[in-house]
Amino acid sequence: MNADVKAAAEQKMQKSLEALKTDLSKVRSGRAHTGLLDHVMVDYYGSPTPITQVANINLIDARTIGVIPWEKSLANAVEKAIRDSGLGLNPMSVGETIRVPMPLLTEERRRDLTKVVKQEAETVRVAMRNIRRDANAQLKELLKAKEISEDDDRRGQEEIQKLTDRYIVDVDKILQVKEAELMAV
């Protein structure tokens, strides 16, 4: 029973960590990468569709992303979706290709992005602690139902605490790397 509770908690913590990595990849550092547009949804004949399903996305150079819609009639919708995505990007149509230049980051903007990144990391830390709390509550219920002993309960809580500590250290490492990336000129 202890192993089931621990495995479930670890799986949830791993998912939270992956979600953090995904969220932080969307915070741009001035360099272009195609994953930046992954969450952009295009209005494709009335239904929101991921941009990756209606266009090819590639890098033109280190600071410019190229988007080539599969249907020429979608060019305006793709351009509008990128502009409205909240990423602060200003796409331009050049023939069949939509060029998405990455604007230079000012020192102030870098600091703002660092604050956003820290907030994302704190949200994940809170989620990890909530997972720990839920796992400990499950152990208490098992103890109440006399499915595990008090020693097993104590051991399980210690293991879950170690697991939580390990994942929070991982969150901190990811945060440090992203902060360094953002502050690099």
C-alpha positions in Angstrom: 0.0 0.0 0.0 2.8 2.4 0.9 4.4 1.8 -2.5 1.1 2.6 -4.3 0.7 5.9 -2.5 4.4 6.8 -3.1 4.2 5.8 -6.8 1.1 7.8 -7.4 2.7 10.9 -5.6 5.9 10.5 -7.7 3.9 10.3 -10.9 2.0 13.5 -10.1 5.2 15.3 -9.1 6.8 14.2 -12.4 3.8 15.5 -14.3 4.1 18.9 -12.5 7.8 19.1 -13.3 7.1 18.4 -17.0 4.4 21.0 -17.0 6.9 23.5 -15.5 9.4 22.7 -18.3 6.7 23.2 -20.9 5.6 26.5 -19.4 9.2 27.8 -19.1 9.9 26.9 -22.7 7.3 29.4 -23.7 9.0 32.2 -21.9 11.3 33.4 -24.6 14.9 34.5 -24.1 15.4 36.4 -27.3 16.4 33.3 -29.3 13.9 31.9 -31.7 12.8 28.2 -31.4 9.9 26.5 -33.0 8.4 25.2 -29.8 7.5 28.8 -28.9 4.5 28.6 -31.2 3.3 25.1 -30.1 0.4 26.4 -28.0 -0.8 28.9 -30.6 -4.3 28.0 -31.8 -5.5 29.0 -35.3 -9.1 29.5 -36.2 -9.4 26.7 -38.8 -12.8 26.9 -40.4 -14.5 27.7 -37.1 -12.6 25.4 -34.8 -9.4 26.2 -32.9 -6.6 24.0 -34.2 -2.9 23.9 -33.1 -0.7 25.9 -35.5 1.5 22.7 -36.0 -1.5 21.1 -37.7 -2.1 23.8 -40.3 1.4 25.0 -41.1 5.1 24.1 -41.3 7.2 25.9 -38.7 11.0 26.3 -39.1 13.8 28.6 -38.2 14.9 31.1 -40.8 17.8 32.3 -38.6 18.7 32.6 -34.9 16.2 35.4 -34.3 13.4 34.6 -36.8 10.8 31.8 -37.1 9.2 31.0 -40.5 5.6 29.8 -40.7 4.3 28.4 -44.0 0.6 27.7 -43.9 -0.5 24.6 -45.9 -3.4 26.5 -47.3 -2.8 30.0 -48.6 -6.2 31.1 -47.4 -5.1 30.5 -43.8 -2.2 33.0 -43.9 -4.3 35.8 -42.3 -5.7 33.5 -39.7 -2.3 32.2 -38.7 -0.8 35.7 -38.6 -3.7 36.8 -36.4 -3.3 33.8 -34.1 0.4 34.5 -33.6 -0.3 38.2 -32.9 -3.1 37.4 -30.4 -1.1 34.6 -28.6 0.1 36.9 -25.8 3.7 36.2 -26.7 4.4 39.8 -27.8 5.3 38.7 -31.3 4.6 40.7 -34.5 4.5 38.4 -37.6 4.9 39.8 -41.1 3.8 38.1 -44.4 6.5 37.8 -47.0 5.1 35.9 -50.0 3.9 32.5 -48.8 6.0 32.7 -45.6 5.0 34.4 -42.4 8.2 35.7 -40.7 8.1 36.0 -36.9 11.0 38.0 -35.7 12.0 37.8 -32.0 12.2 41.3 -30.5 15.3 42.2 -28.5 14.9 42.0 -24.8 15.6 45.1 -22.7 17.0 44.8 -19.2 13.6 45.7 -17.7 11.8 43.1 -19.8 14.4 40.5 -18.7 13.7 41.3 -15.1 9.9 41.1 -15.7 10.3 37.7 -17.3 12.5 36.5 -14.4 9.7 37.4 -12.0 7.2 35.5 -14.2 9.6 32.4 -14.2 9.9 32.6 -10.4 6.2 32.7 -10.0 5.8 29.7 -12.3 8.3 27.8 -10.2 6.6 28.7 -7.0 3.3 27.5 -8.3 4.9 24.1 -9.0 6.4 24.0 -5.6 3.0 24.6 -4.0 1.6 21.8 -6.2 4.3 19.5 -5.0 3.5 20.3 -1.4 -0.2 19.7 -2.1 0.7 16.3 -3.6 2.7 15.5 -0.4 -0.2 16.5 1.8 -2.6 14.3 -0.2 -0.3 11.3 -0.1 0.1 11.8 3.7 -3.6 11.9 4.1 -4.0 8.7 2.1 -1.4 7.1 4.5 -3.4 8.3 7.5 -6.6 6.8 6.0 -4.8 3.4 5.5 -3.6 3.6 9.1 -7.2 4.4 10.3 -8.5 1.4 8.3 -5.7 -0.7 9.9 -4.3 -1.6 6.5 -0.9 -0.4 7.5 1.0 -0.2 10.8 2.1 3.0 12.5 5.7 2.2 11.5 4.7 1.9 7.9 2.8 5.2 8.1 5.8 6.9 9.6 8.2 5.3 7.0 5.8 6.2 4.2 5.6 9.9 5.3 9.4 10.0 5.5 9.7 8.6 1.9 7.2 11.0 0.6 9.0 13.9 2.3 12.3 12.8 0.6 10.5 12.5 -2.7 9.1 16.0 -2.3 12.5 17.4 -1.4 14.1 15.8 -4.4 11.5 17.2 -6.8 11.7 20.7 -5.3 15.5 20.6 -5.8 14.8 19.7 -9.4 12.4 22.7 -9.7 15.1 25.0 -8.3 17.7 23.7 -10.8 15.3 24.3 -13.7 14.6 27.8 -12.4 18.3 28.6 -12.1 19.0 27.5 -15.6 16.1 29.6 -17.0 17.0 32.7 -15.0 20.6 32.4 -16.3 19.3 32.0 -19.9 17.0 35.1 -19.5 19.6 37.3 -18.0 22.3 36.4 -20.5 22.7 39.2 -23.0 
